[in-house]
Amino acid sequence: MKLQHVVLGSLFLLLLVGCLSTLKTSGINLRTFIGCAVREFTFLAKKPGCKRLRITTDACWGRCYTWEKPVLEPPYIEAYHRVCTYNETKMVTVKLPKCAPNVDPFYSYPVAIRCDCDVCSTATTECETA
């Protein structure tokens, strides 16, 4: 289960890095879009001892409404933070090419079925706090 969390978190980070180039060709204006959507995404599957494999899958991307306001009593802030996160996924397994003899050639990754603006869940996303 821990490996699945690492894979999901890694896919989310790869999505953040790669979504800008993907969005340029889609015609969606990132400056005005608010929401969370399933989007096609390509990344390199890597595993020590195997050749890399380019995979195209569906992942979550988007921007959600969030706000904070100061409050005079503890905890001194009222916050509403939502992130674009996986609501439903399915796992897919592929075989990586040209793996060393003692290396498991199988690589699993999540495919987004449904995405929503929701509270950050460490089960599917790497949540960073200040």
N, C-alpha and C positions, 0 to 999 in steps of 0.2 A: 504494500500500500504506500509506503514511503517513496519508493521509486516512482510510482504514478504521480505523486505530488511534485516531485522534482521535474518530471517530464512536463506536467501541466504548467508549472511555473516557468520552465525554460521556454515552452512554446509561447506563453504570454509575453515574455520579454522579447523573444524574437519577433513576435507580432508588432510590438511597439516600435521596434527598430525598423522593421520592413514595411509598415503600413503606409508610410508617406509616399514611397515610390509606387506602391500598388494603387493608391488613391488618385494619383495624377492621371492615370488612364481611365478612371471610372467616371469622371465628370462630376463627382461629388465635391462640393466645396467644404473642405475641412474647417475653414474659419467660421462657417455658419451652421454646420451640422451639429445638433445636440441629440444624443441618443446612443443606443447600443445595437449593433447589427452583426449578423453572420457575414463574413467576408472571405473570399478566396485568398489564400496566403501560401507562399512558397518558402521553404526553408531547407537547409542541408541537415540530413540526419547523420550524426557522427557517433562513432563508437571506436575506442582504441582497438586496433587489430583488424579493422575492416575499412574498405573504401567508403567514401562518402556517397550518399544517395540524395538527389534532389527530389523533394516531396512537395506536392501541391495538395493542400487540404483546406478545410474551412476552420476559421478561428473567429474569436470575438474581437471587435474593435469599436471604438467610439469614445464619446465624451459625455459625461453625465452631470446633471446639476448638482452643485455642492455649495455649501455656505457655512460660515461661522459668524457668531456675533458675541460680543463681550457681555458678561453678566456680572453683577456686583457681588454675588454670593458664590461660594464654592460650588462647582469646580471652576468658576469664573469664565466659563465659555459654554455656549450652546452650539453644537456642531451637527451638521447634516452632511455626511460624506457617503456618496455612492460611487461605485466604480463600474465600468463595463466588465462584466464577468460571465463566466459560463453558467448557464442554468441547466442545460442538458447536453451531455456528450456521449459519444460512443468511442470505444478504443479500437484502433486498427493496428495490425501487426504486419510488418513487411520484412523481407529477408534482404539484408545488406549484401552487396557483392564482394567477392574476393576477400573473405575473412580468413585470418590465420587458423590453423587446424584446431587449436584449443579454445577458440572464441565462439561464443553463441552468436550466430548471425542474425538473430531476430531482434527487431527494434519496434517498440510499441509507442504510439502517440495518440492524443485525443483528437477527435473531430467534433467541432461544435455543431450541435443540432439547434440549440436555442440559446440566445444571449439576452441578458437583462441588466439594467442599472440596478445594483443591489449593494448591500453591505459587503465589504471585502471579506472573502472567505479563504482562509489559509488552506482549505482542502483543494482549491482549484487555482489559486492565485498567490503570488508572492506579494504580501501586503507589507508596505513600509510605513512606519510611523515616525514622527519626529521625536 
